[in-house]
Amino acid sequence: MTPLDDLAFFQQVARSGSLTGASRELGLSLSAVSKRLMQLEARLDVSLATRTTRRLTLTAEGERYLARGTMILGDLGDLENSLRDQGASLSGRLRINATFGFGRRHVAPLISRFAELHPQLELLLELTSFPLGLDEQGFDINIRVGEPPDARWIAKRLLTNRRVLCAAPAYLASAPRLERLEDLAHHRCLVVRENDTDYSLWRFESTDGTRTQRAIRVHGRLASNDAEAMTRMALDGHGVLLRSWWDVHEYLASGELVALLPQWQGIRADFYLLYSERMRDSVRMRRFIDFMITEMTGRVPELPGASR
């Protein structure tokens, strides 16, 4: 095995999080993975990880070997791609993280089309209930709401989005009047328990040009950590929902849901494609980003009357 083979092997082991996971991903027996890791450590004369069959924790030396090794493998792939004709298929790997709802609806279909264009490129899409930490699991691309917290990450806006207050006609037919934000206190609100935010505090911005912001505490007997489940509850007439435009625009267009309080809109919830500064010159990264931004255009219609 060459040093590059060892780098690729250790990268897979580290990303799998355990020897058992690595054996599954690599298609090798557990004993074979364990033996090869010991051989690598013997060659380097250093301990790279403490491990059991269920968990693997990198040592400081292992973290350094993984970080530099990932850069070396990425640079090699980019060098080979740059030497090929720009119209040719890309090679190498891209690991992408996105949330379940947006990932299933939009990211997965676009990755499918990109994969058809570049059959030599390995694409790993991991969907999670909530966005992972930017430094977790070694993802090349993170697709999430909001810009990155520091300059180590570059952000490209993928979709302009806001949350919309809405309800089904069946609910509104017998519900109290809703003319002001304060009136939400008298309504059954459908609460989505997302992330670690104060999920019962709904935030709004005025559409009168002043961009006045308000926060209203809401209550309701139905709540879930799954936004799609709450959208279903809204469609069934159980209450008022504050949900992203990308997720409910089709129901609003069909009349199954009705937009409420047009003088207010949810705060910005734009989707961004985030990637590391060190990947700025990656050919496969640039091609993937350009493709995603181009293909997302028009997938979700503009939010009527929304301020930008």
C-alpha positions in Angstrom: 0.0 0.0 0.0 1.2 3.5 -0.8 1.1 6.5 1.6 -1.8 7.8 -0.5 -3.7 4.5 0.0 -3.0 4.8 3.7 -4.4 8.4 3.8 -7.6 7.3 2.0 -8.0 4.4 4.3 -7.5 6.4 7.5 -9.9 9.1 6.2 -12.6 6.5 5.8 -11.9 5.0 9.2 -12.1 8.4 10.9 -15.3 9.4 9.1 -17.0 6.2 10.0 -16.4 6.8 13.7 -15.8 3.2 14.6 -13.9 0.1 13.3 -17.3 -1.6 12.8 -18.5 1.3 10.6 -15.3 1.4 8.7 -15.5 -2.4 8.0 -19.0 -1.8 6.6 -18.0 1.1 4.4 -14.8 -0.5 3.1 -16.3 -4.0 2.6 -13.6 -5.6 4.8 -13.8 -7.7 7.9 -13.4 -6.1 11.2 -10.2 -7.9 11.9 -8.8 -6.7 8.5 -9.6 -3.1 9.3 -8.1 -3.4 12.8 -4.9 -5.0 11.4 -4.4 -2.4 8.7 -4.8 0.4 11.2 -2.2 -1.1 13.4 0.2 -1.6 10.5 -0.3 2.1 9.6 0.5 3.2 13.2 3.5 0.9 13.2 4.8 2.5 10.0 4.3 6.0 11.3 5.5 5.0 14.8 2.6 6.9 16.4 -0.8 6.2 17.8 -3.5 7.6 15.6 -6.7 6.6 17.5 -8.0 5.0 20.6 -10.7 2.5 19.7 -13.2 -0.1 20.5 -15.3 -1.9 18.0 -18.1 0.6 18.6 -16.2 3.9 18.9 -13.0 5.5 17.6 -11.4 8.7 19.0 -8.5 10.3 17.2 -5.4 11.3 19.0 -3.8 14.7 18.4 -1.5 13.0 15.9 -4.5 11.3 14.3 -6.3 14.7 13.9 -3.2 16.1 12.3 -2.8 13.2 10.0 -6.5 13.3 9.0 -6.5 17.1 8.4 -3.4 17.2 6.3 -4.2 14.0 4.6 -7.6 15.2 3.5 -6.0 18.3 2.0 -3.4 16.2 0.2 -6.0 13.9 -1.3 -8.3 16.8 -2.2 -5.4 18.7 -3.9 -4.4 15.5 -5.9 -8.0 15.1 -7.1 -8.2 18.7 -8.1 -4.8 18.5 -9.9 -6.0 15.5 -11.9 -9.3 17.2 -12.7 -7.6 20.4 -13.9 -5.4 18.4 -16.3 -8.5 16.9 -18.0 -10.6 18.7 -20.5 -13.1 20.9 -18.7 -16.0 19.2 -20.4 -14.9 15.8 -19.1 -16.3 14.0 -16.1 -15.0 14.9 -12.7 -13.5 12.4 -10.3 -12.9 12.2 -6.6 -15.4 12.6 -3.8 -17.7 15.2 -2.4 -19.5 14.8 1.0 -22.6 16.9 1.5 -24.8 17.5 4.5 -28.3 18.9 4.4 -31.4 18.7 6.5 -34.1 16.0 5.8 -36.9 18.2 4.4 -34.9 20.5 2.1 -32.4 17.7 1.3 -35.1 15.2 0.1 -37.1 17.8 -1.8 -34.3 19.7 -3.6 -30.8 18.6 -2.8 -31.2 14.9 -3.6 -32.8 15.4 -7.1 -30.1 17.9 -8.1 -27.3 15.6 -6.9 -28.9 12.8 -8.9 -28.7 14.9 -12.1 -25.1 16.0 -11.3 -24.1 12.3 -10.8 -25.4 11.5 -14.3 -23.2 14.2 -15.7 -20.1 13.0 -13.8 -20.2 9.2 -13.4 -16.6 9.0 -12.1 -17.4 11.4 -9.2 -18.3 9.9 -5.8 -21.1 11.8 -4.1 -22.1 11.1 -0.5 -25.3 12.9 0.7 -26.0 12.7 4.5 -29.3 14.0 5.6 -29.8 14.9 9.3 -32.7 16.2 11.4 -30.6 19.3 12.2 -27.5 20.9 10.6 -24.3 19.4 11.9 -21.5 21.5 13.3 -19.4 22.8 10.4 -16.3 21.0 11.6 -18.1 17.7 12.3 -17.6 14.6 10.3 -15.4 16.2 7.6 -18.2 17.3 5.2 -17.0 19.2 2.1 -20.3 21.1 1.7 -23.0 22.0 4.2 -26.4 23.2 3.0 -28.3 25.1 5.7 -30.2 28.2 6.7 -28.0 31.2 7.5 -24.5 32.4 6.7 -21.4 30.8 8.4 -20.2 32.0 11.8 -16.6 32.6 10.7 -14.3 33.4 7.8 -13.0 29.8 7.4 -16.2 29.1 5.5 -17.4 30.6 2.2 -21.2 31.0 1.7 -23.1 31.0 -1.6 -26.8 31.7 -1.4 -28.8 28.8 -2.8 -32.3 30.0 -2.2 -33.9 33.2 -0.9 -36.5 32.2 1.6 -38.8 33.4 4.4 -41.3 31.8 6.7 -45.0 32.3 6.0 -47.9 32.4 8.5 -50.7 30.2 7.2 -53.6 28.0 8.0 -56.2 25.8 6.2 -59.6 27.3 5.3 -61.3 24.7 7.4 -59.5 26.0 10.5 -60.1 29.7 9.7 -63.9 29.1 9.2 -64.4 28.7 12.9 -61.3 30.3 14.4 -61.2 33.8 16.1 -60.4 36.8 14.0 -56.7 37.3 13.2 -55.9 40.9 12.4 -52.9 41.6 14.5 -49.9 39.5 15.7 -51.3 39.8 19.2 -54.4 37.8 18.1 -52.2 34.7 17.8 -52.6 34.3 21.5 -56.2 33.3 20.9 -55.3 30.7 18.2 -54.2 27.1 18.2 -50.6 27.3 16.8 -48.7 24.4 15.5 -45.2 24.5 16.9 -42.2 23.0 15.2 -39.4 22.1 17.7 -36.4 22.9 15.6 -32.8 23.0 16.7 -32.1 24.5 20.2 -34.1 27.7 19.5 -37.0 29.1 21.6 -39.4 27.4 19.1 -42.6 28.9 20.7 -41.3 32.4 20.1 -42.3 33.3 16.5 -40.3 36.2 14.9 -41.7 38.5 12.2 -40.6 41.5 10.1 -43.1 44.1 8.8 -43.6 44.4 5.0 -44.3 48.2 5.1 -40.7 49.1 4.3 -39.6 49.9 7.8 -38.6 46.3 8.5 -39.8 46.5 12.1 -39.3 43.3 13.9 -41.6 41.6 16.4 -41.5 38.4 18.4 -44.7 36.8 19.6 -45.0 33.9 22.1 -47.5 31.3 20.8 -49.2 28.2 22.3 -50.8 25.1 21.0 -51.5 21.5 21.9 -49.8 20.1 18.9 -46.1 20.2 18.4 -43.4 18.1 16.7 -39.7 18.0 15.9 -40.7 17.1 12.3 -41.8 20.1 10.2 -43.5 18.0 7.6 -45.7 16.5 10.3 -46.8 19.9 11.4 -47.5 20.9 7.8 -49.8 17.9 7.6 -51.5 19.1 10.8 -52.1 22.5 9.2 -53.6 21.0 6.1 -55.9 18.9 8.3 -57.2 22.1 9.9 -55.6 21.9 13.3 -54.2 25.4 13.6 -51.9 28.2 12.4 -48.5 27.3 11.1 -45.3 29.4 10.6 -43.5 27.5 7.8 -40.9 28.2 5.2 -42.1 29.4 1.8 -40.2 26.7 -0.1 -42.2 24.1 1.8 -45.7 25.5 1.6 -45.9 27.5 -1.6 -47.6 24.8 -3.5 -50.4 24.5 -0.9 -50.8 28.2 -0.9 -51.1 28.3 -4.7 -53.8 25.5 -4.6 -55.7 27.1 -1.8 -55.2 24.3 0.6 -53.5 26.8 2.9 -54.1 30.5 3.2 -51.5 33.1 3.9 -52.3 35.3 7.0 -51.4 38.8 8.1 -49.8 40.0 4.9 -48.4 43.1 6.7 -46.0 40.7 8.5 -43.7 38.0 7.2 -41.3 35.6 8.9 -37.7 36.7 9.2 -35.2 35.7 6.6 -34.4 32.0 6.3 -32.2 31.9 3.2 -30.5 28.6 2.4 -26.7 28.8 1.9 -24.2 26.4 0.4 -21.2 26.5 2.8 -17.7 25.2 2.0 -14.2 25.5 3.5 -11.9 28.3 2.3 -9.3 25.7 1.6 -11.6 24.2 -1.1 -11.9 27.5 -3.0 -9.8 26.3 -5.9 -11.2 22.8 -6.1 -12.4 22.1 -9.6 -15.1 19.6 -8.5 -16.3 22.0 -5.8 -16.6 25.0 -8.3 -18.5 22.8 -10.8 -20.8 21.4 -8.2 -21.6 24.9 -6.7 -22.2 26.4 -10.1 -24.5 23.5 -11.0 -26.5 23.8 -7.7 -27.0 27.5 -7.9 -28.0 27.4 -11.6 -30.4 24.5 -11.2 -32.1 25.9 -8.0 -33.1 28.9 -10.0 -36.9 28.6 -10.6 -37.4 25.5 -8.5 -39.2 27.6 -5.9 -41.2 30.6 -7.1 -40.6 34.1 -5.7 -42.4 34.9 -2.5 -45.0 37.6 -3.5 -44.4 41.0 -1.9 -41.5 39.8 0.2 -38.9 42.4 0.9 -35.3 41.4 0.2 
